[in-house]
Amino acid sequence: MKTKGFASDAEVAALVHAFETATIPSSEFTHVAHIAVALSYLNKMLPEQALKRMREKIRDFAAHHGVSNLYHETLTTFWMRLLDHVTTNYNVAEPGEAGQLLQKETMRWQKNTSGKSWATQLIDPIGCPVGAKRVDLPLWRRINLIVARWGTRRPIDAHYTRELITSQSACETWIPPDRLPLPF
């Protein structure tokens, strides 16, 4: 079963089904697989409904696999908000096409001294040019492009200290960032 590098919406649907029925081993349900499922939910549901479903299904998945510490409220909420922001507000284009928001280039991370959020700094320099038309891509391609760009810990590390994000409070409830505020 594919958990990344999708070639069709059917492959994405198979991953979502395997996650929801807990038939995929927990060791194969990686961060990238979480992002793919989250984007699938956001593609079909309003953001609050998608977040509610993600919460429910992660908890069900964890219970089925006997993994008691899998669910993390702050991480889940952060990622769902970030992914919704990216898919709702920015052009998703193939590299070389108008917009080029989700290029596969590696971003160099430097310590932030401007007070701007990581997401704003990442998006502003490569935002869609005025007048560029939106490129509608199939879900599987959007997932691949978003994962290539945001499939790392950098967004979390930019907004949260290790102490806060690993705290029991952050696991149990939504805690706003303690480094950089969210722009969304």
N, C-alpha and C positions, 0 to 999 in steps of 0.2 A: 504494500500500500504506500502510495506517495504521500509524503508530508511536506514536501517542498518541490520546486521545479515543476509546477503543474503544466500540462499540455492541453487540458480541457476542463470545462465546468463540471463534467461528470467525475473527474478525479477529485475535484474539490468536494462535490456532493458525497462521494464515497468516504472521504476523510471525516466530514461532518457526521455522517451516519455512524461511522465506527466510533467516533468520540461520544456521540449521544447514546449509543448502545453499549459503550464501554468494551467494545470488542478489540480495540487497539491496545496493545500493552502500554502501561504507563511510561515505560522507558522510551517508547517511540513517540509519545505525545510531547514533543519539544516546544520551546518558545516559538519557533517558526510555525509549528502546527497550531498553537494557540492563536497566533496572528491570523492564519488562514481561516480558522473557524470564526473568529471575531469579525473579520471582514465579510464573511459569508452572511453572518447575522445582520451586520450593519447594511448589507446590500438589500435585505428583505424586510427589515424592521426599523421602526423609529429607534433612536439612540437609547432611550430609557428601557424600551422593550428588549433591545439587543443586550444591554447590560444585565437586565434581570435574567434573561435566558442564559447568558454566559455564567453568571453566578450559580444559578441552579444546576447547570450541566457540569460545571467543574466540581461542585460539591458532590453530585451524584457519581461522577467518574471516580473521584477520590475515594468515596465510600465503597464503591464496587471493588476497587483495587486495594483497599485497606491502607491507603496513604492518608493519614490523618492531618498532615501539615501541608497539603498541596494548595489549598485555597488561601489567597492573600487578597484582602479587600482593596487595599491601597494600590497594589500592582494591577489588579483587574480593572479598577475604575480608571486609573491613569491611562492604561493602554487603550481601553475602549474610548475614552475621551480623545486621546491623541489620534487614534485611527479614524474616528468620526470626523475630527477636525480636518485631517488630511484629505479624506475622500469627499467631504462636503465642500470645502473651500478652495481647493487647488486643482488645477488642470492635471490630469494624469495622461502623460504622453509618452510615446515610445522615444527612446533616445534618437536624436536627430530630427524629431518632429517639433512643431510649434509648442512652446511651453517648456518641454524637457524637465519637468519638475522632478521626475523620478529617474534620473540618470543612474547608471550603475557605478559611477565614479566613487572612489573612497573619499570620504570627508575627513579632513584633518581637524582634529579637535584641539582647540587651544583654550586655556583657562579664560573664562568669561569675566571681563572686568567692566562691561558696559551696562550690566543690569538687565539686559534683554534675555528673554528665555531662550533655551536651546532650540526649541521648535521654530521660533521666530527667526533666530539667526540662521538656521538651516534653510528655511524656506525663502526668506527675503532675497538673498542674492541670486536665486535661480527661479523666482516666481514667474508665472505666465506673463509674457509680454502683452501690453495693451493691444487689444484687437485680435489676439490669437484665438482661434476657435478651439472649442473643447474637442478632444479626441476620445470617442467612446470606444473603450476596449472591453473585451469579455472579462468577467470576474476573475478567471484564472490568471490572465495576463496582468491585471491590476494587482492581484495578490503577489505575483512574482516581482513586480516592480517595487511595490511597497516594502516587501521583505528585503529586497536587495538594498534598499535605502535605510530602513528603520529596524531591521531585524537584529539589532544588537542591544547591549545594555546602556549605551551612551545616553539615550533620553532619560533613563532613570538616574544614572550617575550624575547627570547635569542638574537635575532638580532636587535630588534627595541625598542627604548624607547617609553613609552606610549604617550608622547608628540608628537613624530614624527608620529607614526602610526595612531593617532586620528586626525591629522591635515587635513585641507581641501586640501592642496597640495598633500598629500599621497593618498587621495581619487581620485583625478583627474588625477595624473600622477605617473609613476613609480619613486619611490625614493629608492635609495640603502640603506641598513641597516646603522644605526648610532652606533650600539653596536659592532657587530661582522660581518666581511665580509662573503659573501657567498662563499663556496668552489666550486661552479659550475656556 
